[in-house]
């Protein structure tokens, strides 16, 4: 889940010994991340049974739009079917559907299907989503550039695995949190104090992926602790405590997640 065009560990305290350097008391030692990627940690963090702020879509006809398509690995210009997706908390996003779907009715089905799910995300993750791109194909979703990128073949796979909502949390964190926080001094300090990363994807892409990889675990332990195992909760709490505290400090508007 890389950002579209730049845009979508239980740590032990090591003892001093041998010829090694002493470890600062309270500083965790580097260990392997507990997960490969966090969208897979639990499929029930947000589910289709949870409330949505989605209020409906309004068709706006067709017009030329520039959309990124992973199948071409490039921006393309198309006569997209356009819809305004409205949410009950006042947010609106333009959904741009590739004309390959063949008709406005087929495009509306896709716009409504995915806007309903996007409406389950916290407002803090939707606030910067101005557009949504929808294409056919089996390609990873993307986030960033005030956008969410969807390929519906991949969406079907996420649905089958029960992680469509969790994937959108990751991608929308790119869109709404990365610009203000990925390079913020407080976030960088939290990274340094934690030492470790929640996933190999975050560790291998610390500037680009760490916010998105860490946010879903934070949401899980702070808002969905009754839905996850104690083992999972303990792993998250012990691996990235300073990152969790950073998210705590932001005062994010999390509705409709409660």
C-alpha positions, 0 to 999 in steps of 0.5 A: 500500500504505497502512497500513490505517486509519492503519493498509498516487538516486544523489546527486551532491555539488553544487559551490559556485557562482554565487550559491547556498549552499555544500553541506556536504561529504559531504552529498548533493544532493536528487535524484528518487527512482529508483523509484515504489514498491519492491515492483516493483524485483525479483520474485525477492527472495523467491520461492515456492521459498524456505523457509517457516515455515508449519506449518499451520492449525487451523479454529476455526469461525465467530464475529463479527469486525470486519474492515476491507474496502477495498471499503466503505472501512470496518470491517465485522462478519461471521461470519468463518471462523476459523483459527489459522495456526501457524509453526514458530518459535512465532508464531501468527496468527488468519486471519479469512476473510470468509463470502462465500467460502461454506464452511469448505473454501473459506475454508481454501484461502485461509487456507492459501494466504496463510499459506504465503506469510506464513511466508516473511517474516522473523520480524522482520516477522511478530512483530506480526502477530496477525490476517490479514483475507481478502476477495474483491475487487481492492483494495490489501493493507494493514498495520498494527494488528497485522494484514495485510489481503488482497483475493484478486483483488488477490493474484492480480494480485500473483502474476501479477507475481511480487511477492506476497512483496515486497508482504507484506514492505512491508505487514508492515513497517508492522505490525511496524516502523512502531510502534517505528521510524517516529518513532524519533530514529535513523530520523529522523536517517538520513532527514535524512542521506540527504536523498533517498528510495528511491521517490516513494511514500516521498518523498510520504509520509515518515512513513507509507511510508518504513520500508516502502518502504526495508525491502525494498531493505535486505533485497535488498542484505543478503540477496539480493544474488546475485538482483539486478543490480549496478545495482540494488544500487548504486542502493540503496546510494548512495541510502539508506546511512544508512537501511540502516545503521539497519536493520543496527543493529537486530539483526533476526531474519530467519529463514527469510530467510538 
